[in-house]
Amino acid sequence: MKLHTLNEAQAGAALARARIALLPLGAVEPHGDHLPLDTDNILAERFCERIDAALGDDAIMLPTLPFSQVWSLQGHAGAIDIGNDLLSGLLQNLARNMAGYGIRSLAVINAHYGNFDAMKAAARALKEQGITLLSYSWAGTDELANLLRETPIAKAGYMHADEIETSLMLALAPEHVQMDKARAHYPEFPANFAWQPMRWTEFSSYAVLGNPCYATVEKGEALVLRALETTLLSIRRHLTGSPL
C-alpha cells in the first residue's frame, strides 16, 4: 500500500497493520542517450511496487527518495549529488519516523550502487536505537547476471546503463527505453582507479559502462524474478525472526 496515496483515515489503518516500511531509493544521473536520468528512481519504484503487492498488509510503501550520492558522475549532464552524510541522515530520519508509528523495520529497495556506503552507515546507527534497516540492491542476481550477459563488463562491480541495467528497464519500464539510441561504450579506466578517488569525467565523456545493445525483456524479467524471490524471502525471514 502506497502511504502517500491514502487519505488520513486510510493511512492510520494501514500504518496500524504494517510491520515493515518499504523505501524505494534511486538517483538522478545520466545513463547515456537510451535511458532517462530518472532510471534508478523508476527501477526502484517499479520493483518496490512488486514487493509491496506480495507482502500485502504487512508492508507500507513510502514515496521514492529520488536524490542520493552521485559523486562519481558529477560533471556529467544532469547528475544531482546530495552526498553520503545527508543521504545517511535522511535514511535514519525516515526510519525513526516510521518507528514512531510502531514500524521498527525499514527495507530500502535501492537501484543505485553509489548508495551502499550511506545505507550501511544508516543501518549501523539505527541498530543502536533498536531499529532495523534492511538494504536490497537487486539481491541474489549476481550469478544469474553473469550467466545471462552476452557482452563484456566494463569494470567489475559496476552496472551502469549496460546490458543488465537496460534489460531491467525493458522489463519494468519499457516505455522509458529508446533502444535505437543505445550504443556500446567501454572507457579506459586509469590504472590507479581502484585506489584513488576519480570522477568519471576524468576518463570518460559518456555515462555508459558496457554494451546496452544486447539488452532484452527476457533477461530483465529473469533478473527481476530472481531479485523478487530473494528479497521477499529475506524480508519474511526478518519478520518471522527466522535465522534460516
Number of C-alpha atoms within 10 A of each C-alpha: 22 17 19 12 12 13 9 11 8 12 17 13 12 19 21 15 16 20 19 27 26 27 24 26 29 28 29 21 27 25 25 22 18 20 23 19 19 18 25 27 24 23 24 26 26 15 23 24 17 14 21 20 15 13 18 12 17 19 26 27 24 22 14 20 19 17 19 26 28 21 18 17 21 17 14 18 14 15 20 21 19 13 16 21 14 14 22 23 16 16 23 22 14 16 26 20 13 19 18 10 13 15 22 20 25 29 21 25 25 29 23 24 18 20 22 16 15 21 22 15 17 22 21 14 16 20 11 9 10 12 20 22 24 18 20 20 18 23 19 17 18 13 8 14 17 13 10 16 16 13 17 14 19 20 14 7 8 13 18 23 31 30 28 27 24 32 27 27 26 22 22 20 16 15 9 15 18 14 18 9 12 22 17 18 19 16 17 10 15 11 8 9 11 9 7 9 10 16 16 19 14 12 12 16 12 17 22 25 23 23 24 26 18 18 26 18 16 14 23 23 17 18 25 23 15 17 22 21 14 16 22 17 12 17 19 13 13 16 12 8 9 9 7 7
